[in-house]
Every structure is written in C-alpha cells, then in structure tokens.
Amino acid sequence: MALPIWLFILVSVIKSAIVLGVLLTAVAYTVWLERKVVGHMQNRWGPTRVGPFGLLQPAADGLKFLFKEDLTPPHVYKPLFIAAPLIAVIFALTSISVIPFGNSITIGGYSIPLQITDVNTGLLLILGVTSIGVYGVALAGWSSNNKYSLLGGLRASAQMVSYEISLGLSLVGVLILSGSFSLRQIVMAQSGYFLGFIPRWNIFLQFIGFFCYIMAAYAETNRIPFDLPEAETELVAGYHTEYSAMKFAMFFMAEYANMITVACVATLLFFGGWMGPMFGPPAVQAILPLVWFGAKVFLFLFLYIWVRGTLPRFRYDQLMAFGWKFLLPLALVNLIATAIAVAW
C-alpha cells in the first residue's frame, strides 16, 4: 500500500535522522577502531584512557575540536576557505541517502524500504556526488594561499580525476550483468546460488572488476598507499595545512564518511548487499539483513585499516603510472570481456 504524502514526508524525515545519526557515529568509531587496530599492529595500546577500552575517546576528540580556537590565517581567500570543508563534508554525507541497508519492513500495512530514497539511477548519483567532493579539496588547497596546501590540492585533484575513470569502468561489468543502475535491483540480481550452495554474488563473476574498484576507491579516498595529497614528509599536512578546529574536523569526517560509502557500494555491488543465511523466528529474520549488511561493511573498513598498517606509500609518479598504465587498461579489458561473455 502506498504511503499518504504526509506520512511519506514523516517517514523520510525519521529515516534521514536515523541514518545520519548512525553514519556520524560510525565515522567517530571508525576513527577509534583504526587507532586501536593500528596500535595493536605496532605493539602499543591505542586509546585506553577515556572510558572502557577508550570507547569514549571519539566523544572527547569531538569536544576538543568543538572548543578549540578556530584560526583563519590573514592571507587566505576567506569565502572559499570557509566553503571548502563544507563542500567536502556535505557531499560525503549526501551520498549515503541512496544506499539501501535492507529490503523493506511492513508497519501498519505499509511497506517501508530500508533506504532514505530509492532512485533507479542510484549508482550514477553516488558517482556524481562523490566526484564533486574533489572541489572541496582543490578549493581548500588554492584558497589557503600556501604552497604546501596548493601542492596537496593539486595532487588530490589529479589523483581523484585519474582514478575516477578506472572506478567508473570497474563497475560497468556489474551493470551489464544486472541490467540496472538501481542499487536495490543490483542486489536482487544477486539472489540465489551457483551449484546450489555458492551465493550468486558478483565477486565470483567480476573479481577483476572488484580488484579495480577497491584499488581506485583507496586512491579516491586518499588512503594509504595512495595518501599522497597529505604526505606529511613532503607537504606538512597537504591541502588542510591551514585548517584548525571544526573546519579541520569536517575534512576528517568527509574522509571517513567516504570510506563508509565505498564499503557500502562494494557490499551492494559485489557481495550481495544485505543477503545472507536466514534463520530463527520472524523478529530475528527482520533484523538479520541489517546484521549481514553491517558485517560486510565492517570487513571492508577493517581491510582499509589493515592496508594502512602494513603498506608503505607510493611515490607520486608510481601512483599516476599505476592508475593510467595498469588499472585503466585492466578495467577496460574486464569491461570488454564481460560484454562479450554476456552477448555470447
């Protein structure tokens, strides 16, 4: 049964508030998880002082950013200097609006999808919105009027534009197999099993596409081994050198929100989204899709942290050569092979 317009608006507002709250909490505790996991990898404790196991450290960090003095250097171009972190964080948070976390639930005879908004071009919207986020980084570097910030902004812009092509091409194979741009339809196309026991997840048919996607996604989110835009040894801190307090925190939030978006898209396109074994009473079966989705996203975030703790940084020429000379041709070969196989 279709929702009345007033109820549709109310449900949308409630879903938006819940998803935004969960996302911001996930951003905060992804930072905690990274500090903990990398700490154990390096034979140290990580956060332990604030709360049990340091679990209140994200709250302490948030309060610190909130109450720190917000310095604006006199030589910056102020309108864009202020707008840049806003652009970065707004577009990073916006892309989560089309991510489906589960199938749907029925309340009072109304079917409510577990998604803020279901559009039939959801994947295109995510790619478009996240690609605009590069403007925040580029404008931050330019408006700071600082040579280190400018170099960081230029590096980030070139890196993101270069890897955006490979990222988009790596997903076309999945689109050919599913025949839809809708994230919900892409997940539904992965239902069922191969040989009666292997899930029909796209990872088994599109392993090369998944490899290209995950490499390009690391570069797009400026994470090790592709974190050249903020290479401390050369650029102090890169494009956010001149930022402090909440404006710096916004860039921080944008990076981790983009990591979560990347993990959600990988889960939906390659690992069957919320699908997994169903068991137990109806109440448990209603919650299980959210559990499977959250577990898969968590594994991707753990992989991000694991890579950060184990791999060194590329040189910039190696990074660009890897993107243009290896990743882009590989994504094209995968696309052509998929198209031929589907047509045949």
Phi and psi in degrees as a GROMACS rama.xvg file:
@    title "Ramachandran Plot"
@    xaxis  label "Phi"
@    yaxis  label "Psi"
@TYPE xy
-73.1942  144.01  ALA-2
-76.8016  139.905  LEU-3
-60.8083  155.2  PRO-4
-60.5483  -40.2004  ILE-5
-65.7115  -38.8581  TRP-6
-71.516  -36.1973  LEU-7
-60.8309  -43.8186  PHE-8
-64.5153  -43.8991  ILE-9
-61.9168  -46.9975  LEU-10
-62.2462  -40.677  VAL-11
-63.1967  -40.8045  SER-12
-64.6613  -44.1618  VAL-13
-63.1565  -45.7174  ILE-14
-62.193  -41.5394  LYS-15
-61.845  -43.4787  SER-16
-64.7028  -42.61  ALA-17
-64.937  -47.7994  ILE-18
-63.9546  -41.7369  VAL-19
-64.3673  -42.1307  LEU-20
-62.3022  -45.1481  GLY-21
-64.2514  -42.0517  VAL-22
-63.8358  -46.4145  LEU-23
-65.7441  -36.9909  LEU-24
-64.8056  -42.1574  THR-25
-63.1653  -38.8333  ALA-26
-60.1314  -48.2234  VAL-27
-61.1365  -43.7301  ALA-28
-84.4086  -13.6131  TYR-29
-68.4268  -37.9664  THR-30
-61.8935  -45.7677  VAL-31
-60.2539  -45.5151  TRP-32
-61.5221  -42.5024  LEU-33
-62.7574  -44.213  GLU-34
-64.9136  -36.6194  ARG-35
-69.0632  -50.3369  LYS-36
-65.8254  -45.9347  VAL-37
-64.2695  -36.3113  VAL-38
-59.3107  -46.7153  GLY-39
-67.0538  -34.7687  HIS-40
-63.4174  -32.141  MET-41
-99.2726  17.0616  GLN-42
61.165  43.6293  ASN-43
-138.713  178.47  ARG-44
-88.1494  -33.9404  TRP-45
76.8687  -165.541  GLY-46
-61.557  127.515  PRO-47
-138.422  -15.6896  THR-48
-81.8804  -41.7725  ARG-49
-93.6216  101.85  VAL-50
81.2751  169.221  GLY-51
-63.717  129.497  PRO-52
58.7237  20.3399  PHE-53
71.2129  21.9029  GLY-54
-67.9527  -20.2458  LEU-55
-93.4846  4.52125  LEU-56
-58.736  -42.7937  GLN-57
-58.281  -37.9045  PRO-58
-65.7218  -40.9614  ALA-59
-64.085  -41.5019  ALA-60
-63.8856  -42.271  ASP-61
-61.4611  -43.0779  GLY-62
-64.7983  -39.0092  LEU-63
-60.8707  -47.2632  LYS-64
-61.9071  -37.0926  PHE-65
-67.0141  -36.6506  LEU-66
-101.504  -1.12292  PHE-67
-70.9904  153.037  LYS-68
-68.3191  129.27  GLU-69
-91.5195  97.7567  ASP-70
-87.5303  133.531  LEU-71
-120.344  109.141  THR-72
-56.8151  148.809  PRO-73
-70.0608  -19.0009  PRO-74
-92.9643  2.06987  HIS-75
-81.5776  161.157  VAL-76
-88.5421  99.6866  TYR-77
-59.9101  -45.8821  LYS-78
-56.6624  -46.9239  PRO-79
-76.9451  -28.8545  LEU-80
-61.364  -38.9325  PHE-81
-79.1107  -36.563  ILE-82
-71.3379  -31.1594  ALA-83
-57.2758  -52.3993  ALA-84
-65.3607  -31.0481  PRO-85
-63.6438  -44.606  LEU-86
-59.7714  -46.7735  ILE-87
-59.9447  -48.0102  ALA-88
-77.6248  -34.6638  VAL-89
-64.6135  -46.5435  ILE-90
-73.2271  -28.0656  PHE-91
-67.3266  -37.8258  ALA-92
-80.2091  -28.2373  LEU-93
-66.0866  -36.8662  THR-94
-64.2452  -19.1165  SER-95
-73.285  -12.4645  ILE-96
-67.5216  -22.3793  SER-97
-105.946  7.38035  VAL-98
-80.3663  120.282  ILE-99
-84.2455  127.587  PRO-100
-96.3049  -13.5815  PHE-101
-167.97  -176.197  GLY-102
-74.9466  -85.9899  ASN-103
-164.54  160.033  SER-104
-123.329  152.466  ILE-105
-109.692  120.877  THR-106
-128.558  119.495  ILE-107
61.2571  31.9679  GLY-108
85.0132  -4.17188  GLY-109
-102.276  134.95  TYR-110
-90.9447  120.833  SER-111
-116.298  112.604  ILE-112
-67.9546  142.778  PRO-113
-82.8899  71.8577  LEU-114
-168.375  139.909  GLN-115
-64.2665  -49.4907  ILE-116
-145.574  134.686  THR-117
-104.623  104.409  ASP-118
-113.01  147.378  VAL-119
-79.0598  0.602817  ASN-120
-123.542  39.9793  THR-121
-57.9116  -41.2217  GLY-122
-66.0977  -41.214  LEU-123
-61.9721  -40.3951  LEU-124
-62.7578  -42.4511  LEU-125
-63.4038  -45.5542  ILE-126
-62.2577  -40.0678  LEU-127
-67.5989  -46.3073  GLY-128
-66.4191  -44.3258  VAL-129
-68.2962  -31.1788  THR-130
-70.1603  -25.769  SER-131
-70.675  -25.271  ILE-132
-57.3766  -23.2136  GLY-133
-63.2366  -25.6499  VAL-134
-63.5328  -36.4416  TYR-135
-60.5229  -44.001  GLY-136
-67.7711  -45.9895  VAL-137
-63.7543  -43.2901  ALA-138
-68.6839  -34.2263  LEU-139
-62.2792  -44.8398  ALA-140
-64.072  -42.5208  GLY-141
-73.5221  -44.8897  TRP-142
-71.8215  -17.6372  SER-143
-70.8373  -19.5821  SER-144
55.3124  45.0124  ASN-145
-135.893  132.292  ASN-146
-64.5174  -34.8233  LYS-147
-68.7045  -41.5893  TYR-148
-64.5671  -41.7239  SER-149
-63.5003  -43.7859  LEU-150
-62.0148  -41.7495  LEU-151
-62.4103  -42.1911  GLY-152
-65.019  -41.2656  GLY-153
-65.6822  -43.0195  LEU-154
-60.4115  -45.5296  ARG-155
-63.3776  -43.0996  ALA-156
-63.1548  -48.8036  SER-157
-62.6308  -41.7742  ALA-158
-65.2463  -45.867  GLN-159
-67.8225  -41.6817  MET-160
-64.2668  -41.4922  VAL-161
-63.7839  -46.9039  SER-162
-82.7911  -15.116  TYR-163
-60.5212  -36.249  GLU-164
-66.2856  -48.8443  ILE-165
-62.8945  -37.2628  SER-166
-61.3519  -47.9947  LEU-167
-64.155  -44.0127  GLY-168
-66.8706  -31.7089  LEU-169
-66.3594  -21.6656  SER-170
-92.9721  -12.8585  LEU-171
-65.9976  -34.0137  VAL-172
-58.3424  -41.8202  GLY-173
-63.9476  -40.278  VAL-174
-65.0379  -37.6115  LEU-175
-64.308  -41.8363  ILE-176
-69.1769  -38.0537  LEU-177
-91.2965  -24.9516  SER-178
70.8239  26.9778  GLY-179
-156.313  150.823  SER-180
-92.9364  -8.67801  PHE-181
-74.9649  126.535  SER-182
-63.1663  -35.6059  LEU-183
-65.2894  -41.7195  ARG-184
-68.2791  -35.8916  GLN-185
-63.0628  -40.482  ILE-186
-66.6127  -44.853  VAL-187
-63.1192  -30.1583  MET-188
-68.5638  -14.6868  ALA-189
-97.0684  9.88447  GLN-190
-74.8551  154.905  SER-191
96.7891  -172.68  GLY-192
-139.049  149.545  TYR-193
-87.439  135.653  PHE-194
56.0438  20.3573  LEU-195
84.5535  -9.64711  GLY-196
-142.913  -15.1203  PHE-197
-93.4456  121.746  ILE-198
-58.1956  145.78  PRO-199
-81.1346  43.2933  ARG-200
-74.2393  147.613  TRP-201
-67.7148  -17.6597  ASN-202
-58.7615  -31.2222  ILE-203
-76.8223  -26.7952  PHE-204
-98.7378  -22.5425  LEU-205
-126.459  47.6744  GLN-206
-64.6113  -39.857  PHE-207
-65.8963  -41.2323  ILE-208
-60.5923  -40.0004  GLY-209
-65.7877  -41.9147  PHE-210
-60.1622  -46.2847  PHE-211
-62.0389  -40.6231  CYS-212
-63.7342  -47.2204  TYR-213
-69.2219  -36.3313  ILE-214
-66.0829  -45.6902  MET-215
-65.371  -36.2289  ALA-216
-66.3996  -38.6635  ALA-217
-59.3771  -43.7464  TYR-218
-67.8277  -39.2826  ALA-219
-64.542  -33.2787  GLU-220
-94.7316  8.5283  THR-221
56.6252  44.9845  ASN-222
-107.482  153.866  ARG-223
-54.6828  135.652  ILE-224
-90.328  17.7018  PRO-225
-113.223  27.8158  PHE-226
-91.1152  41.4696  ASP-227
-63.9859  -32.4019  LEU-228
-60.2976  -22.267  PRO-229
-127.44  39.9319  GLU-230
-69.3819  106.712  ALA-231
-61.3375  -32.8829  GLU-232
-67.9218  -23.4448  THR-233
-113.739  -33.1385  GLU-234
-120.774  18.6777  LEU-235
63.6635  -73.977  VAL-236
-144.428  6.26415  ALA-237
79.1012  -142.919  GLY-238
-64.0781  -20.0179  TYR-239
-105.643  24.8122  HIS-240
-56.7792  -41.8488  THR-241
-87.4751  2.3365  GLU-242
-95.8946  148.818  TYR-243
-144.219  172.109  SER-244
52.4407  -135.959  ALA-245
-69.5975  -27.8021  MET-246
-66.1845  -39.0805  LYS-247
-66.8385  -41.6465  PHE-248
-60.344  -31.9024  ALA-249
-64.3944  -42.1921  MET-250
-62.4074  -40.5033  PHE-251
-59.8688  -48.4486  PHE-252
-62.7887  -40.8648  MET-253
-62.1513  -42.0547  ALA-254
-62.4241  -45.4934  GLU-255
-74.9334  -32.3698  TYR-256
-65.1666  -38.6127  ALA-257
-65.8291  -36.0988  ASN-258
-60.4942  -43.5922  MET-259
-66.0928  -40.1035  ILE-260
-62.1899  -43.8451  THR-261
-59.5727  -43.5899  VAL-262
-64.9463  -39.5238  ALA-263
-64.7284  -44.4986  CYS-264
-65.5388  -41.4627  VAL-265
-61.915  -40.7241  ALA-266
-63.0974  -43.9782  THR-267
-70.1741  -41.3265  LEU-268
-86.0081  -30.5319  LEU-269
-118.489  -20.1162  PHE-270
-124.446  27.5  PHE-271
74.2235  12.3623  GLY-272
56.9401  -124.978  GLY-273
-85.411  3.4736  TRP-274
-77.0885  142.108  MET-275
-178.137  179.18  GLY-276
-58.0892  134.566  PRO-277
-110.936  129.413  MET-278
-155.363  167.948  PHE-279
89.0354  -176.422  GLY-280
-68.7813  168.162  PRO-281
-54.7793  -37.6361  PRO-282
-63.0186  -40.2262  ALA-283
-68.5563  -42.1786  VAL-284
-64.2739  -26.5585  GLN-285
-70.9871  -31.459  ALA-286
-89.3283  -28.4478  ILE-287
-54.0996  -42.5803  LEU-288
-55.6869  -40.5745  PRO-289
-64.7597  -36.4324  LEU-290
-65.7156  -46.2728  VAL-291
-62.6594  -43.0856  TRP-292
-62.383  -47.1386  PHE-293
-62.4333  -38.57  GLY-294
-65.2311  -41.9396  ALA-295
-66.2503  -42.2083  LYS-296
-63.1389  -41.496  VAL-297
-59.4064  -41.4328  PHE-298
-62.2731  -38.4492  LEU-299
-66.9453  -40.634  PHE-300
-64.9221  -38.7352  LEU-301
-63.0137  -38.5469  PHE-302
-62.6658  -41.5981  LEU-303
-52.7173  -49.7494  TYR-304
-68.5473  -40.1285  ILE-305
-59.926  -45.7257  TRP-306
-62.3835  -41.7577  VAL-307
-60.991  -37.6855  ARG-308
-79.509  -7.87405  GLY-309
-124.507  -23.7386  THR-310
-106.093  143.569  LEU-311
-82.0069  169.384  PRO-312
-81.1783  142.143  ARG-313
-69.7272  157.936  PHE-314
-74.3492  157.922  ARG-315
-66.1042  -37.3642  TYR-316
-66.9594  -34.5061  ASP-317
-66.2116  -40.3232  GLN-318
-61.0136  -47.6921  LEU-319
-69.6015  -38.7324  MET-320
-64.6246  -39.9448  ALA-321
-62.1405  -41.2045  PHE-322
-67.0894  -47.8761  GLY-323
-86.6526  -35.8332  TRP-324
-94.9331  -20.0914  LYS-325
-118.982  -55.6155  PHE-326
-68.1561  -44.6646  LEU-327
-63.5271  -48.7784  LEU-328
-60.7201  -37.6591  PRO-329
-64.3458  -41.7451  LEU-330
-64.7537  -37.6998  ALA-331
-66.5987  -42.3602  LEU-332
-61.9433  -43.3948  VAL-333
-61.815  -41.1226  ASN-334
-63.238  -46.8604  LEU-335
-65.4869  -43.1357  ILE-336
-62.6785  -41.1046  ALA-337
-64.2094  -44.1646  THR-338
-62.1588  -42.7606  ALA-339
-65.1335  -43.5932  ILE-340
-63.9191  -41.0418  ALA-341
-68.3916  -41.0378  VAL-342
-66.5794  -36.6765  ALA-343
